[in-house]
């Protein structure tokens, strides 16, 4: 695998106007049930645990920056039978509220948004298995889990922290690399997250989807999600959904690219919410030494699981 010195590449992208983020007071990380979470999460912990899921809710879960918004858009299109006016005019954030987000100047809390929504509801979450509200299990809700390779998530999560001024300070690239590898970032360890969801996928109605598979064959994966949701769609509708949910379309779509968020929450001058959407961008950021360390940790942490992800295509 050839790749070049990542610190320089990351530092170059860091130079894209960071004034706003430097002035913001960011939340800190706090341990909740053994998982590091942003302090804003503490405001809604009780409401989240008491959240009442409904049997026709569809939950879309992932570790952060693994393609959650992409999967929300795919699932919403499938459920509505195509790219409807609502999909074209209502922000993704409102069509699939983020369960664990606290209230802000832009939106009410995720729980409040969901409780006000008519059924059937789409729910977004990054929660680990052990923190998901009991009602999702009790009501046998369908869950779509999307996983993305650990290295590309690392890079994407770093730049997300840089631009998401309401997120904990990521520090330098080197510091974030170390924190990510040890699981000392929001929502905890990538390794724990992806493997625990993988381990329970056959005990509940869970469809486990890989980011890299959608990149490689979007038609096949959209059809797979549709089957899981019990929907039969014509070929032209599948093609319409694949076109609408392509990375190039979504990164320029105000309903999906977070451009409707105020700069006090998301400073897109630092880094776009949808940056590259590629498999293997990590090669531009990890140094040779960092990649060797990552590989060593990965081998140890993933030794006992049958889960396999691809970090290049």
C-alpha distance (Angstrom), angle and dihedral (degrees) to the residues before:
residue distance angle dihedral
X1 . . .
X2 3.75 . .
X3 3.77 120.0 .
X4 3.77 136.5 146.2
X5 3.79 137.4 -128.0
X6 3.76 104.3 -53.9
X7 3.80 100.1 -166.5
X8 3.79 91.0 68.3
X9 3.80 91.9 48.7
X10 3.79 92.5 48.3
X11 3.78 91.6 45.1
X12 3.81 90.4 51.7
X13 3.79 91.2 55.1
X14 3.82 89.6 45.2
X15 3.78 89.4 64.4
X16 3.83 92.3 69.4
X17 3.84 96.8 108.8
X18 3.77 112.6 -63.3
X19 3.82 100.6 171.9
X20 3.80 97.6 112.7
X21 3.77 95.7 48.4
X22 3.80 92.1 50.4
X23 3.81 90.9 58.8
X24 3.79 97.8 48.0
X25 3.78 123.4 98.9
X26 3.78 102.7 -126.9
X27 3.82 127.4 -156.4
X28 3.79 119.2 -105.7
X29 3.79 129.1 -130.7
X30 3.81 120.6 -99.1
X31 3.79 129.3 -177.5
X32 3.81 114.0 -111.4
X33 3.80 115.2 -179.9
X34 3.79 88.4 -21.4
X35 3.82 93.9 -51.0
X36 3.84 124.2 109.3
X37 3.81 109.1 -120.8
X38 3.81 133.2 174.1
X39 3.80 112.5 -97.2
X40 3.82 89.9 -116.2
X41 3.82 87.4 67.7
X42 3.79 89.3 65.5
X43 3.82 89.2 67.9
X44 3.80 92.0 64.8
X45 3.82 105.3 27.9
X46 3.80 94.7 109.1
X47 3.81 94.2 45.6
X48 3.79 90.7 49.3
X49 3.79 95.1 51.6
X50 3.81 90.4 48.1
X51 3.81 93.2 47.0
X52 3.79 112.0 131.5
X53 3.78 111.3 -137.7
X54 3.81 119.4 -160.9
X55 3.79 126.0 -136.0
X56 3.81 92.4 -113.8
X57 3.82 94.5 50.3
X58 3.80 115.1 115.4
X59 3.80 113.8 -150.0
X60 3.80 121.2 -154.9
X61 3.79 111.7 -161.5
X62 3.78 134.5 179.1
X63 3.74 143.3 142.6
X64 3.83 106.5 -92.6
X65 3.81 116.9 -76.5
X66 3.78 94.7 16.2
X67 3.81 97.0 117.2
X68 3.80 101.3 -76.9
X69 3.81 96.2 146.9
X70 3.80 89.5 46.1
X71 3.79 91.9 54.2
X72 3.81 92.1 45.0
X73 3.79 89.9 55.7
X74 3.82 92.2 47.2
X75 3.82 93.4 48.2
X76 3.80 93.6 44.7
X77 3.80 91.9 51.2
X78 3.81 91.0 48.4
X79 3.80 93.4 49.1
X80 3.81 92.5 48.9
X81 3.79 93.3 45.3
X82 3.79 95.7 -114.9
X83 3.80 143.3 -18.6
X84 3.80 101.2 -34.0
X85 3.80 130.3 -172.8
X86 3.81 90.0 -102.4
X87 3.80 91.2 55.6
X88 3.79 89.1 50.2
X89 3.82 95.9 47.5
X90 3.83 108.8 29.6
X91 3.82 119.4 71.9
X92 3.78 115.5 -110.8
X93 3.82 87.2 -123.6
X94 3.81 90.5 66.5
X95 3.79 97.8 40.3
X96 3.81 91.6 54.9
X97 3.81 108.8 22.8
X98 3.80 118.0 -150.5
X99 3.81 103.1 -114.6
X100 3.79 98.2 -149.8
X101 3.80 101.5 41.0
X102 3.79 119.0 114.5
X103 3.81 123.4 -131.2
X104 3.82 115.7 -80.7
X105 3.79 140.7 172.7
X106 3.80 87.8 -85.5
X107 3.80 103.9 44.0
X108 3.80 143.4 8.2
X109 3.81 115.5 -109.4
X110 3.78 117.1 -67.8
X111 3.80 91.5 -111.7
X112 3.82 92.1 51.7
X113 3.80 91.8 48.5
X114 3.79 92.1 49.6
X115 3.80 94.4 46.7
X116 3.81 89.2 54.6
X117 3.82 93.8 49.0
X118 3.80 123.9 98.8
X119 3.79 118.3 -124.3
X120 2.95 138.4 -64.2
X121 3.81 92.6 55.2
X122 3.79 132.6 -170.7
X123 3.79 113.3 -145.4
X124 3.80 127.0 -164.6
X125 3.81 121.8 -155.2
X126 3.79 142.1 162.7
X127 3.81 94.2 -169.1
X128 3.79 120.8 135.4
X129 3.82 115.5 -117.7
X130 3.80 94.0 -99.5
X131 3.82 93.4 54.1
X132 3.80 98.9 48.6
X133 3.83 112.7 114.9
X134 3.81 111.5 -97.7
X135 3.80 92.2 -125.3
X136 3.83 92.0 73.0
X137 3.80 89.9 60.3
X138 3.82 94.4 40.0
X139 3.81 91.8 53.2
X140 3.80 93.6 44.3
X141 3.81 91.1 -127.2
X142 3.78 118.9 -170.7
X143 3.79 111.1 -108.2
X144 3.80 127.9 -163.8
X145 3.81 112.0 -162.0
X146 3.79 118.7 -167.2
X147 3.81 119.9 -162.7
X148 3.80 128.6 -169.2
X149 3.79 128.7 -171.1
X150 3.79 114.7 -83.2
X151 3.80 98.6 -120.2
X152 3.79 97.5 52.7
X153 3.81 89.0 45.0
X154 3.81 89.3 53.3
X155 3.80 92.4 54.8
X156 3.79 94.8 42.7
X157 3.81 92.8 46.0
X158 3.81 90.7 51.5
X159 3.79 93.9 53.8
X160 3.80 90.7 42.6
X161 3.82 88.9 57.0
X162 3.80 89.6 49.4
X163 3.80 92.5 56.0
X164 3.83 100.2 31.2
X165 3.76 96.7 81.1
X166 3.82 90.9 -175.7
X167 3.84 90.4 60.4
X168 3.83 127.4 86.4
X169 3.80 115.1 -79.3
X170 3.82 107.9 -92.5
X171 3.81 93.7 -154.2
X172 3.80 116.7 -153.6
X173 3.79 123.1 -19.7
X174 3.82 89.2 -105.1
X175 3.81 92.3 51.2
X176 3.78 93.3 47.4
X177 3.80 90.9 48.2
X178 3.81 90.3 56.3
X179 3.81 93.9 44.3
X180 3.80 92.5 48.4
X181 3.78 92.8 49.2
X182 3.81 91.0 51.3
X183 3.82 94.2 43.2
X184 3.80 93.8 -113.5
X185 3.82 94.7 136.6
X186 3.79 134.5 90.9
X187 3.84 111.9 -60.6
X188 3.79 89.9 15.5
X189 3.78 130.6 -117.0
X190 3.80 120.0 10.8
X191 3.81 87.4 -150.7
X192 3.81 93.9 55.9
X193 3.79 93.0 43.2
X194 3.79 99.6 52.5
X195 3.81 96.2 39.2
X196 3.81 97.6 48.1
X197 3.79 92.0 50.0
X198 3.81 88.7 46.8
X199 3.80 91.8 51.3
X200 3.82 94.9 56.0
X201 3.82 98.0 40.6
X202 3.82 94.3 104.2
X203 3.82 95.5 46.8
X204 3.81 94.8 59.3
X205 3.83 135.8 29.1
X206 3.81 93.5 -83.6
X207 3.80 125.8 148.7
X208 3.80 110.8 -158.9
X209 3.81 111.3 -154.5
X210 3.80 129.6 -177.0
X211 3.81 122.7 -137.7
X212 3.79 90.0 -143.6
X213 3.82 91.5 54.6
X214 3.81 91.5 55.1
X215 3.81 90.1 49.9
X216 3.81 90.1 50.2
X217 3.82 99.9 42.8
X218 3.83 113.8 5.8
X219 3.81 94.8 170.4
X220 3.80 92.7 55.9
X221 3.80 93.1 46.8
X222 3.82 94.6 46.6
X223 3.82 88.4 51.4
X224 3.81 89.6 48.9
X225 3.81 92.3 52.6
X226 3.81 90.4 46.1
X227 3.82 91.4 53.9
X228 3.80 90.3 49.7
X229 3.80 89.9 52.6
X230 3.80 91.4 48.0
X231 3.82 93.7 -113.8
X232 3.79 127.3 137.7
X233 3.79 113.1 -158.5
X234 3.80 131.4 -175.1
X235 3.80 117.9 -114.2
X236 3.79 93.1 -109.3
X237 3.82 90.8 54.1
X238 3.82 90.6 49.7
X239 3.82 88.7 50.7
X240 3.80 90.7 49.2
X241 3.81 91.2 51.5
X242 3.82 92.7 47.2
X243 3.81 90.3 50.8
X244 3.83 93.6 46.1
X245 3.81 92.8 48.4
X246 3.81 96.8 45.8
X247 3.80 112.7 124.6
X248 3.80 94.0 -116.2
X249 3.80 91.7 53.2
X250 3.79 94.6 45.0
X251 3.80 96.1 47.3
X252 3.82 89.4 57.1
X253 3.81 95.5 40.6
X254 3.85 113.5 98.6
X255 3.81 88.7 -154.1
X256 3.83 90.5 64.1
X257 3.82 109.7 19.7
X258 3.84 98.8 69.6
X259 3.81 91.7 -120.7
X260 3.82 88.3 131.8
X261 3.81 90.4 65.1
X262 3.83 117.3 99.8
X263 3.84 117.5 -109.9
X264 3.80 89.2 -114.7
X265 3.82 87.1 70.2
X266 3.80 104.3 28.0
X267 3.80 122.9 19.0
X268 3.80 102.5 -162.9
X269 3.82 90.7 -178.5
X270 3.80 87.1 74.8
X271 3.79 95.7 49.2
X272 3.79 133.4 -21.5
X273 3.80 115.6 -109.7
X274 3.81 88.4 -126.6
X275 3.79 100.7 41.9
X276 3.82 112.2 166.7
X277 3.80 111.5 -30.0
X278 3.78 92.4 -151.2
X279 3.79 134.3 134.4
X280 3.80 112.4 -121.5
X281 3.82 101.3 22.9
X282 3.82 85.7 131.0
X283 3.83 87.3 79.9
X284 3.80 88.0 71.1
X285 3.81 93.3 55.5
X286 3.81 113.4 29.6
X287 3.79 115.3 80.3
X288 3.79 118.3 -135.3
X289 3.81 89.5 -103.1
X290 3.82 92.8 48.8
X291 3.78 91.4 49.1
X292 3.81 91.4 51.2
X293 3.81 90.7 50.9
X294 3.77 90.8 46.6
X295 3.79 92.6 50.4
X296 3.79 91.4 50.3
X297 3.81 92.7 50.8
X298 3.79 91.4 43.6
X299 3.79 92.4 52.8
X300 3.81 91.9 52.3
X301 3.79 96.7 43.2
X302 3.81 96.1 45.2
X303 3.82 97.8 39.4
X304 3.81 96.0 105.2
X305 3.79 101.1 40.7
X306 3.79 129.6 88.3
X307 3.81 88.8 -145.7
X308 3.81 113.7 114.7
X309 3.80 126.0 -175.7
X310 3.79 129.9 -175.2
X311 3.80 121.1 -131.8
X312 3.80 94.1 -171.5
X313 3.79 135.6 28.5
